[in-house]
Amino acid sequence: MKKILFALIACAGLSMTACSLDEYNPKEITGDEILATYDGFYGMQAQCYAPIYGQLYTVTDFIAMAEGGTDLWVTANNKTHTKEMFYYESLVPSANKGWDKAFTQMYSALGLCNAVIGRADAVAENPEYVKVLKAEAHFLRGYYHLLLTTYYGPITLVTSEPSESPILAPQRNTLSDIYSLIISDLKTAVEVLGETPFENNRQRPTKAAARGMLARAYIQGAGQGLSENGKSYYELAKEVAEAMIADYGTSKMYTDINDMWADANNRNNKEMLFVAGGVIDNGDSNFYWYAQPGNNKIFGFTYPGLNNINDLSGIKDNKNGTAGSHAYGRLNSGIMVPTKYLIDAFDMSWDKRWENSFQTAFGRGSFLGWSSPTYEKATFELTAELCAKYDIDPQHVGKKIYPLYNAGDNPVKAYPNAGNQYTVRVWPLGNTNGLYEDLVEVKKPYVIDPTTITPAENRLFLYLSKKKMSDSEKAQYQFPIVNIDDMITANGSWVENADAMTALKDKTSNVWQMYPAMNKYQWGYDGVFYGSNLQVKNGDIIILRMAEIYLIAAEANVALGDGATAAQYLNVLRKRAARQGVSESVWKLTSADKEVVLDEYARELCGEYQRWAVLQRNGALKDRLTKYNKRAAAAFQDHCVWRPMSQTFLQQIDNAEEYGDNGYGTTAKSGLDGYLQ
């Protein structure tokens, strides 16, 4: 194992790292002597978490790398600005690109983790607390190394704290060595950590988190052909996952998938094993330093710009060219659109994961107070022009469409001094009084069950239908209905303009720019906005949850030839996703193979930073792209089973040509030979 320190690790320019231990403590504690105190040690340890919410899980870099370039996602209207990650086009090592920045972010805290591990024994105060903090550092070191090797393959292990003598000719470590350290770190964390997080801080790992991350490490390493003491990693992944299921059962699972994504459960989710935690109303003392709470715009990455159909949505561009809504937030950064495969993977007749993953029915929002639209102003009448433009049957001319949401407080009450911090509530169907007391608080306002939408509905301005609806069926409804299949071309890409959408009669309509919006990161509860900034929502983002353990158990069992047992684990997830009254025979599996498992991963974890890793370890990237993402398949090459090595890193070492770029042709060698075992 090699100690390595590049300038990008010590001074990454990310505001989350510093150039010496003197700067690592938020209380400005300096020097070895002070770092041997509990306060100094505690402050240094806290910053080991900084990259998680500060960068990895709140900006586009990592989600594009972890979900893009798979069978699940394409870009909105076939955009090209993210073509490298989503389609492998022009993908090479490039400084300051998302995959380059993610590499830096993953490496940035490793020196700190090692400093915590190495200095713990010198701290005399609070030995039991120090023991836990050290175990957390082992967990984080294992976690960061697992991220790095998952995406970049054989990287260089970092096992020492930063020094003033950097190694400028680093060597890679073998996959066996890398996973050996990861497993060792996670096992150490399992032994020490408790079932509740230290200081009751939801962002700190527990024993269950360490066990779950160990299962993930084993299953990822299994796909690289690794073994330990004569046992394959598949066997070990099965053992760890099944032991967790035996110990926790469904106590760490919701029995109804609606509860999994309910707003009330976002900050304290029983299924969560490890989480990137957001601030609460800009003043959360239970929050790690330097986590950059103003960065989290992730909810907008998966939503279309509703301002593009502002005559329906009521959301208009402001003077800065951005569109804001208290009900939805500011939606001007959408990049991720589900593939036809992902849409078709859900059978919405029984599977509630469809609407718990994607919002396809949209309604206006009112705001009772300030200068935003009142209930009356948010209500609009269908004119002959609107009906013609959006293909609404003329029988509905003169009817009104009422608001669906309200994101304001009772105007009779005094406004709290907390920016735009209100719970998004729902106006009941059939009640058009616009009275605050009539509002209903639902589990998650953006989860709209398509099976409940009837011709009586008068609160929607657009519905994207997964089910193919005929013109005569659409005519019964007083709002535009667009069949999703009409928005997807024969090659599987989404239409790029109005002319390409043959079902669109009026080519002045921008309906073609809409798409199903992934709503897992769209929150509407009090305290989630970053003050009055509608573009930032600081909800918790789950990194690892119990459902993944069931999927890992199924994946390992299939690899070991036991499809029947795998099906039993998948059925636990399918049962809680089933609609009430649906016969068990509709959703229950009797056996499973690799394809069945991959499909279940898609339905359960889409958008949760796991898809590329799942396909990579199953050797399924090329096959799945060929079937379901033809544009990506056209540019995919064999070396794309690893992401490009960081160009920033390669520019700062003396042996870049030998270290290699993972086979992308910008260095003399790939650097992989002899390390893929």
Helices and strands as residue ranges (DSSP letters): H 7-10, G 21-23, H 31-35, H 38-46, G 47-49, H 50-51, I 52-56, H 60-67, E 73-75, G 76-78, H 83-87, H 98-108, H 110-119, G 120-122, H 127-152, H 175-192, G 198-200, H 207-222, E 227-228, E 231-232, H 233-248, H 257-260, G 263-265, E 272-276, G 293-295, H 298-301, G 306-309, H 310-313, E 336-338, H 340-345, E 358-359, E 361-362, E 365-366, H 375-378, E 380-381, H 384-389, G 394-396, E 400-401, E 405-406, E 425-426, G 436-438, G 450-452, E 462-465, H 471-474, E 481-483, G 484-487, G 498-500, G 511-513, E 517-518, E 529-530, E 533-537, E 541-545, H 546-559, H 563-577, H 584-587, H 594-605, H 611-617, H 621-628, H 630-635, G 638-641, H 647-651, H 656-659
